[in-house]
Amino acid sequence: MSNDDLPVVVIGAGPTGLAAAAELAGRGLSPLVLERGAAAGAAVGEWNHVRLFSRWGELIAPAAARLLEPTGWSTPDADAYPTGQEWQRDYLEPLAAALGADVVRTGVEVVGVARRGRDRVVDAGREGEPFTVHVRRGDGGEERITARAVIDASGTWGAPNPLGGDGLPALGERAAAAAGVLGYRVPDLDDPATAARYAGAHTVLAGSGHSALTAIVALAGLAETTPGTRLTWVLRRGEIGATFGGGAADELPARGALGERARRAVEAGLLRVVTGFRTTAIEPDAEGRVELVADSGARIPEVDRVVALTGFRPDLSWLSEIRLELDPALQAPVRLAPLIDPNVHSCGTVYPHGVLELAHPEPGFFSAGMKSYGRAPTFLAMTGYEQVRSVAAELAGDHEAARRVELTLPETGVCGGAGVFDDPAADTAGGGCCGTPSASTVPELITLAAPGSRGA
């Protein structure tokens, strides 16, 4: 069998993976999507209570819409904002069904990718061999699937960053997670049992991205209605800076509104803010609670719950036999990294990009979706859709279309940080990229209280 007769294996049946399959099918290629979860969009289903800040019109891939329309699928209101549950139920699962069970296989985990008969070291005859994709089924059985190309759209949901300020778990972090004291997801306070665990408790929330802002808004609502509920928000950066985002200037209005709601919660005294706090240890106390310890020696005592929303990172362990070319800091493809590096690009938007930025030295292997961003934040679904449109065009031999940009991304309306800087000198005090750096790296308690509001 010629390599051209083999399928293009897409790893992950999330939004980007399914969009890739729709693009490939639309160009007459044979996609095969492999999903570890029990259903398409399984990772999205794990944050089903969270409402997206992108509208439905920005969450449906054009190729997917073309595939779904003949099935009688009801197009959601383009201006509405779905929850994760609605995105999975009303779009991802119907799209997987339209592609067919022979295209989208669930309950199979990819545990390795390689070249047939060639390990990572061997040059001779490498490019002429197909890929071998090694999978483990839910029943414990194993398979080896050959593929003409591989698109890794497996995402980063399964690999959250630790609370520890140096990128490794803090001392005691694993034990705290095992005991249920620490979690890495936005808590679902619509669930009565979950809400009861946070009501009347002291919760420390770590992180400065949109997940953290979402959790702030939810937990602040609980603190406002439930006596004894206390919240502490810790940031590694030396000041709040542009953490709340661009507000009304954000071209995604719901994203700007989320930041404004979080800002109002802080100004109302519903939580206290501690900046410049890099956690090194979580220590149990005599009362059955825990205490967070920073590298400066600062401590946050009497903590009942910890929510670490510090971002995600790619799992590269099963790609050991593929020749990847990754940026040493972001773990993103080297041509993409300069476009998304939060240490450099704190303003505006990310340039649309495609096959040229996503390719690796291993011909026919591409990163896409959240996985392509490595450790960088602020990925949008529409970015992934443009990525896989370009990759599918390249695989179909339409090189001109692969290199054509067909997307304009909305700007954030913020300048001065993406919320991931550990160095306070990288933050700015105002709206410009070249504002005054923070004067101190010492952890600082900040109280932003409106006149007459409840204190922290």
C-alpha positions, 0 to 999 in steps of 0.5 A, a space after each residue: 500500500 502506498 503511503 498516500 492511501 493511508 489515513 491521516 491520524 488526528 490525535 484528540 477529538 476536541 474542537 481542533 482535532 474534529 475541525 482537522 478531520 472535517 478539513 481533511 474529509 472536505 479535501 478528499 483525504 482519509 482522517 482517523 481521529 483517536 480520542 482517549 476519552 469516552 466521547 468527543 470533546 471529553 476534555 471540554 466536558 470536564 469544564 462543562 459548567 464554565 461559560 466561554 467568552 467566545 460566541 458560537 459564531 467564533 466556535 464553529 469551524 467553517 469546514 465543520 459547519 459545511 459537514 453538519 448542515 446536510 444532517 439537519 443540525 440546528 445552528 446555535 445562535 451565533 451571538 450566544 455564549 455557550 458553556 462547555 457542556 453546550 459546546 460539547 453537546 450541541 457541536 462537538 458530539 454532532 460533528 463526531 457523529 457526522 464524521 462517523 464512528 469509522 473516523 472518530 474512535 473513542 476510548 483509545 489512548 495514543 501512547 507513542 508515535 514513530 516512523 515504521 522501522 526507524 527509531 529517532 536516531 536512524 536517518 536512512 530511508 526515514 522519510 519514505 516510511 509511514 508513521 506508526 501510531 501505537 494505541 492502548 484500547 480501553 479493554 487493555 489491548 494494543 494496536 499499531 496504526 500506520 499513517 501517512 501523516 499525524 496531526 497532534 491536537 491532543 491539547 494540554 488539559 491533562 497536564 496542568 502546571 503545578 502551584 510551585 513557583 519554579 515550575 515543579 510541584 511545591 513541597 507537599 503539593 502532591 499530598 495536598 492534591 491527593 487529600 483533596 485540599 488542592 485542585 487544578 480546575 475551576 470549581 463547579 459551584 452550581 453543584 451543591 456538594 462542591 459549593 458546600 466544600 467552599 462555603 465558610 472556608 478559606 480558599 487560596 486561588 493562584 493564577 492570573 489567566 482567564 480561568 483564574 478570573 472565572 474562579 474569582 467571580 464564582 467564589 466571590 459570589 459565594 463569599 458575598 452570600 455565605 458568611 465566613 467564606 474567605 478568599 485570598 488571590 495570590 499572584 507570582 508577579 509583583 503587581 496586578 498590572 494588566 491582569 484584568 484585561 482590556 475591559 471595553 477595549 477587548 474585541 471579545 466583549 465577554 472576555 473584557 467583561 470577565 476581567 471587569 467582573 473580577 476587578 469589581 469583586 476585588 474592589 468590593 473587598 470580597 477577596 484579598 490579593 497577595 502579589 509576588 508570592 511564589 509558593 515553595 511548600 504546602 504545610 499541614 497545620 495542627 488544626 487540619 488545615 494547610 499553610 502556604 509558604 513562599 520562597 521569601 519566607 512569607 506565609 498564608 496560614 489557615 487555608 482550607 482549600 487551594 485552587 491552582 489555575 496556573 496554566 497548562 503544559 504539553 505532554 511530550 512523553 509519548 513523542 520521544 521517537 519523533 524529531 521535534 523542533 521546540 522552543 526551549 522556553 515555551 515547548 512550542 514549535 520554534 517558528 511559532 514561538 516568537 509569535 506567541 511568547 508572552 515574555 515578548 508579546 504583551 500587546 495586541 493579538 497573535 498573528 494568524 499562522 499555519 503549516 509553516 509555523 506548525 511543522 517539525 523536522 519530521 515531515 508529515 508531523 504537525 502540532 495543532 491547537 492548544 498543544 501547538 502553543 506549548 506553555 503559552 496562554 491565550 489560545 482561541 478556538 478560531 486559531 486552531 481552526 485556521 491552523 488545521 485548514 492550512 495543514 489540510 491544504 498542505 497535505 492535499 497538495 494545495 500549497 498556495 491555500 496552505 500559505 494563505 491567511 484566512 483569519 483575523 484574530 480579535 485584539 485583547 485591548 490590553 498592553 502590558 502582560 499576559 499574566 504569566 510573567 514571574 519577573 515583576 520587572 516585566 510587568 507594567 504599571 499602566 496601559 503601555 508596554 513600556 510602563 514603570 516596572 514594579 519597585 519591589 519583589 517582596 510579597 505584598 498584600 493589596 486591598 482594593 476596596 471601594 468606599 463603604 465596601 466590605 474589607 478584606 
